[in-house]
Amino acid sequence: DPAHRPGGAVLSIGDHAFDTLCWITGRKIDTVLAVTNASSNEPPNERVGHLILKLEGGAAGFAGASFGAPWSQSPIEIHGTLGSMMLHNTYSYLIGAVGDGRPALEYRGEGGTAVQHFAESECFRLEIERFNRCIESGNIESGDTPMTSGEEALLNMRVTEAAYASVRSGCMQTVR
């Protein structure tokens, strides 16, 4: 029920796409231009969202989010002058998978194509279990820290807020 959630596909799925993009590139997002299938006067209840991202140092990226579009099984693509990298089936736990269902990293370059498959995992369960261990130990110095830091979570929310501001304004927004 859209009335009981703070956002749609951009908040529910898109944050994983742009967070992964930042992790892979080692860069933070400076600005966002976003469009969704929700009108600008509705609360964020989109089923599809597209984010064009300008990263630190001038790199550009794209993050897509959808509750079921076929392309969302390969939500992260990075294209550069030497090749391209695509992640496949990264959201299979949410929307199903294509092919053999395993998450995969595909690289395409002048030398050809290479694909590396990964075992399926229950990523949310593992993250929650680790978070609970951190709370139970109460000792950050023990080295058992959450997989996602509070700073990283806040940055993701700032990017999401900038995306929704972009949807409302129709303009690129700076991540504050």
Number of C-alpha atoms within 10 A of each C-alpha: 5 11 9 6 12 11 18 22 21 31 23 16 21 24 20 20 24 27 19 14 22 16 11 10 13 10 16 21 25 19 21 28 22 26 21 25 13 17 13 16 8 9 16 23 20 21 18 21 24 21 25 18 25 20 19 15 10 11 14 17 20 20 25 25 29 23 17 14 11 13 13 24 23 21 23 24 19 17 15 10 6 9 14 15 18 16 21 25 25 24 18 17 14 12 15 14 19 13 8 9 18 18 22 19 19 15 19 15 14 8 9 8 12 11 14 11 14 12 8 14 11 8 10 10 10 12 14 13 13 16 16 13 15 18 14 9 12 12 12 11 8 9 8 15 17 17 13 10 10 10 9 12 13 11 17 21 15 16 27 23 19 22 32 25 19 22 26 19 13 14 14 18 21 17 18 11
